[in-house]
Amino acid sequence: MPTISTKGQNMPSSPIRKLVPFAEKARAEGKKIYPLNIGQPDIETPKVALDAVKNMDLKVLEYSHSAGFESYRRKLVGYYAQHNIDITHEDIIITTGGSEALLFAMMSCLDQGDELIIPEPFYANYLGFSVAGGINVVPVTASIKNDFALPPVEDFEKLIGPKTKGIMICNPSNPTGYLYTKEELQVLRDIAIKHDLYLFADEVYREFCYDGKVHNSIMHLDGLDDNVILIDSVSKRYSECGARIGALVTKNKAVIETAMKFAQARLSPPTIAQILAEASLDVEEDYFTSVKQEYTSRRALVVNLLNDMKGVYACNPGGAFYTIAALPIDNADKFCQWMLESFDYNGETVMMAPVKGFYATEGLGENEVRIAYVLNNDELTKAMKCLAEGLKNYPGRVENANEELLTAKV
């Protein structure tokens, strides 16, 4: 029998999706599951976008330009200008989801064996794409004690070596919901300039910032035009996860030219989805106002209910729609599986993402889960009740597990 590639064997499974078989079995048994494991919003996709697809009059579904429709890229220039990001349509390559933008960026900027520093916990697919590209992820650990703020500059400096080529952040963060401050981005700017590094930023949750906080883009940083690579997507912004339309944005012409080779190799991004995404740019501003109000309400509900549970510490995220909670349990993988396999509360249970898979450092995140507050408040309330009851009955409950965190919270 032929062997599987080493790269294939090293490719990590998704910590978000690996519990799906247990969820499918639970549903088959008649349990209702509240899916808080994945960032799939229940927010309706804008009507103007869906109507553009319904009303399209194409006779032939042709390839687009490998960089994406020029009309869409030019329209995106206006969108970014609204966020004080000054670019041209030639600085944009439309991709098949933000995932492809990440892959193109990594393959264009880093060689096999090069190192990429990423604050952990981080979006698990960063590791997967790094494995695909033969790139070594070097984690710099953020702490739940300060809601996963940027680690000190000293922690970055001691990790930088001859193989270091870049730093990757997600802002606001998936999985932590942390929103980086302007001052924190300036720290990264200084490190990138000092060591001549690429600075990659996944900003797909740009619109979702709370408590009056504003989003600061790496594209706002001075003196970094050749270092900055922006990753973007319509998936969360317009609740269009299935469209698979993203973008790679940079003023570095050599990176654009190189990424275009990869773009040409896959021919083009999907035509119908580009029509959807281009029309989405016509949504009224009150769309985002109402969506953000909805997520703000959900965040308050979930975080408060979590922190009311005995032994639980949950972060209050500044952006995105995730929070990480430290639970009084022995192991989050076991607990999340147990909730699906062995527990229900009035025929209902909860699906969450164990955070261990979002860390590259072995042993971290053992009792942490990521909760995506992507359901309505009524369902979130029921889901939190299920979780609370599950924690009371879980055989691997560990009393005083989060005592230090809870003491600091008080």
N, C-alpha and C positions, 0 to 999 in steps of 0.2 A: 504493500500500500504506500503510495507517495506520501511524503512528510509535509506537514504544515510549516510555513515559513516561520523563522524566529520572530520576525516582525509581527506576524499574525498572532503568534502565541503570546507575545508581550503586549498586544493591544488590550487595554483594560475594558472590562464590561462597564456599562453605564450604571452608576449607583442610583440613577433616577428610575431606570426601566427594568432593573434586574428582578424586581419583585412582581413583575407583571404576571408570570405564571401562577403565583399564589393568589393574586387578585382575581384572575380568571376563574380559578377553582372556587374561590369564595363566592363569586357571583353565581356560578353554576349551582352552588348550594343554597342560593336564595338570599344571600346577604346583600344589603345595600352598602356600597363603598363610597366614602367621600374622598375623591382623589386630590389630596393636597401634596402629592409627590412631584408634580410636574407643573411647569409654568405655562399652562394652557388656560388663558383667560376665558371666562364665560361672557365677556363683554361682546356685544354684537359688532361685527365688521361694518364699517361705514356704508350706508346705502349708496352713496355716490360711487363708491368703488365697485360694489356688486352690480350696480346698474350699468357701469361702463362695460363690464364683461357680458351682461345679458344683451346689451344693445350693440355690441360690436358687429361690424358688417364685413369682416374679412371673408374672402372667398378661398384664400389659401393660407394655411397656418405656416408662415415662413420662418426661417431663422432670422434672428435679429443680428445686429452688429455684435461681435464678440464682447465688446465693452458694454453692451446694452443699448437700447434705443437712445439716439441722441436727444430726442425730444424729452425723454424722461430724465436724462442726465442734466440737461439744461434747466429743467424745472426744479430738479434737486438743488441746483445752485441757489435758487431763490429761497428754498426751504432752509438751507444752511445759513444763508445771509440773515434770516430771521433770528438765528442763534449766534450771530456775530462771528460766523466762520466764513472767511473770504477765500473762495476757491473758484475754479472754472470747471466746465463740464469735462475738460480733458484731465482733470485730477481725479476722476471717478471711474471705477469699473464696477458695473452691476454684476452681482454674483448670485449663484443659486443658494440663497440663504446667507446669513452671517457666517455660517460654518465654512462655506467655500471661500469667503473672504479671508477668514483666519488661515485656512490651508494655503491659499495663494500667497498671503503675506509671509507666512513662515517659510514656505519653499523659495520665495524670492529673496529673502533677507538672511537666511541662516543655512549654513552647510551642515552636513552630517557630522555629529560630534560637537557642534556648537552648543552653547548653554544659554538658556532663557530663564531669567529670574522672574518668579511670579509669587505675589503674596498669597499665602494659603490661609484658609480654604479657598479654592478657586473652582470655577466652572469646569466640571470634570473632562469635558471634551478638549480643553486646552492640552491635557496630557495625552489624550488619544491622537490628536493631530501632531503633537510632538513626536510620538512614537512612529507615526506614519512617515514623518520627515527625517527620522534618525536624529532628532534634536533632544538634548538632555535638559529636562526641567529641573531648575534649582529653586526649591521653595524657600521663601522668607516668611516666617510664621507670624501671623497676626493673632491677637488674643481676644477671646470672648469677654475678658475682663473689662476691656474698653470698647466693646461692640465692634471689634475688628478694624480699628483705625489703622492707618498706614504704620508699619513698623518703623523704628528709629533709623535714621540714615546710617548709623554705624552697623546695623544689621545687614544693610545692603552692601556697604563698602567691603565688609569682610568676606562676602561671597563672590566679589568680582575678581575674575582672573583672566588669563590670556584667551580662554575659550568663550568668555561672556560676550554675547552679541546684542542682547536686548533685555528689556523689562516689559512685562505684560500686566496690565491692570484691567479690571472691569468696573465701570463707574457710571451709575450706581452699580453695586456689586451683586452678581449672582455667584454664590448663594447667600451672602450675608445681609444684603440690603444696605451696606454701608455706602455713604455718599462722601467722596473725597472732597476736602476743602481746597480752596485756591492755594493756601499755604502748603498743603501736602503735595499738590501738583508742582509747585515751584521747587520743592525738594527733589522730586523726580527729574524735573528739568535740569537742575544743576548736576545731578548724577549723570544724566545722559550726555550733557555737554562735556563734563570732566573726563568721561571715559569713552566718548564717541560711540554711544550705544543707540540702537533703535528703541523707541518708546511706542509700544503698541497699546491702544486703548479700545476696548469693547464698550461702546456707548449706546447700546440698543435700548436702554431704559431711561434715556435722557429726559423724556417728558414726565417721568414719575418721581418727583422730589417733593418732600413734605415739610411741614412746620415753617413755611416761608423760606426754606433754603432754595438756593438756585444751583443749577448745574454748571460746572466749569469744565470746558472741553480742553483736551490737550492741544487742540488746534488754536487755542487762545494764547499758548505759551510763546514768548518771543525767542527768536534765535534757534528754532528747532525745525524749520521747514524741511530739512533733509533727513531728520531723525524720526519724525512722527508718522505713524500709520494708524488711521482711524478705521475701525470696524463698525459697520452699522447694519440694520435690518428693519423690515417693516413688521416682523412677526408679532412683537409685543405692542409696538406703537399703535397699530391699527387693528390689533387682534386678528392678524392674518398669518398665523403660524404655518398653515398649510400652503401658502403661496410660495414659500421658499424663495424670497427675494431679499438680497442683502446688498452691501456695497463695500468696496475697499476704496478709501479716500486718502490721498497723500499728494503733497506738492513735490515729492522726490520723483523726478522724471525717470531716473534709472529704474526705480522700483515699479513705476507704472509700465514702462516698456517691458520689464521682465515679467511682471504679473500678466501682461497681455499675452505672452507666449502660452502660459497655462490656460488663460481664457480662450485662446484660439484652439487649444488642444481639446477642450470640451465643447467647442463650437459656439454655443451661445446660451445665455440664461433663458428660462421659459417665456415664451411670447405672451401667452394669455395672462400669466401672473404679472408681467411687466405692465400690461394694460391696467390691471387692477391697482398696482402700486402707484402708477402715474396718476390715476384718477384720485387716489387717496390723498394726494397733496392738495386737493380742493376742499377738504373737510373744513368746516368752520371752527374757529378757535374754541367755541363753547363745547365742542366735542371733547377736547382734552380737559377743559375745566370740569365737566361733569364726570369724566372717567377718573380724574385725579381725586375728586371729592368722594367717589365711590371707594377707591382704594384707601383713602385716608380713613374712612369709616371702618372698613374691613380691618385695616392695620390696628386701629385702636381696640376693636373688639377682640381680635385674636391675641394680641400681646397682653391685654388686661386679663383675659380668661386664662392664658397660660401662666402668667405670674401669680394668679390666684390659686393655682394648683400647688399643693404641698410638695416642696422639694424641687420645683421647676424654676429655672431662670431663662427668660426669653429676652433677646435684644429688641430694642425699639428702633427699627431701621429708618434711615433718612431717605431712602429711595427704593426703587424697584417694587416688587411685591412678594418678598420673601423675608422670613425671620428664621434665625437659628435658635433652637431651644436646647438647653442642657437639661436632661431628664434624670430622675433618680433611678437609674437602671444600670444593669451590668454591661449591656452591649446593645447598641442601637440596631444592628443588623438582626440580631435575634428577636428583639422587641418588635420591630416593624413586621417581621415575618409572623411572629406569634399573634399580632393584632389581626392579621389576615387569615391565618390558619386555625387559630384556637380560640378566638375571642369575638364576641359581638355583644352589643348592648341594644336590646330590643330589635335584634336582627340587623343592626347597623355596625359598621366599623370604619376605620380610617386608614388610608394609605399615605405614608410619608417617605421621605428620602433620607436614609442614614447618611450622616455627614462624613463618616470615615472615608468614603470614596471621593470626597472633595479635597482631601489632604494628600500630599505626596510623602509627608513624613510619617513613618510607621508609628502606630500607637496613639495618634491624635484623633480626636473626634469620636472616641469610642461610645460616649453616651449622649451624643448630639444628633438632632434631627433637623432637617430643613423643612419648613412648612410654607407652602405657597398659598397665600390668601386670595385665591382666584375664583372662589365661589361666593354666592350672595350671603348676606349676613345671617339669614335664617339657617342656611345649610352649614355655615361656619359655626354657628352656635351649637347645632346638633353634633357636628364633628368634634368640637372641643369637649362636649359632654361625653362622647364615646372615649376620647383620649383620657379624660380624667378618670373614668370608670376603669379603663384598661390599666392605667398606672396603679390603681388600687389593688387590682387582681393579679398583676404580672408576677410570676414566681421569682423572677430575677430582680425584683425591686431592691434598691440599695438606699437605705436611709442615710441621711447626712452626706450624700454623695456630692452635693453642690453647696456645702455649707459656707465655703469661702466666698463664692459668688453671691449667695443670698445674704450673707452678713454685710457685704459691700453695698448691696442694693438697699438694705435698710438704712 
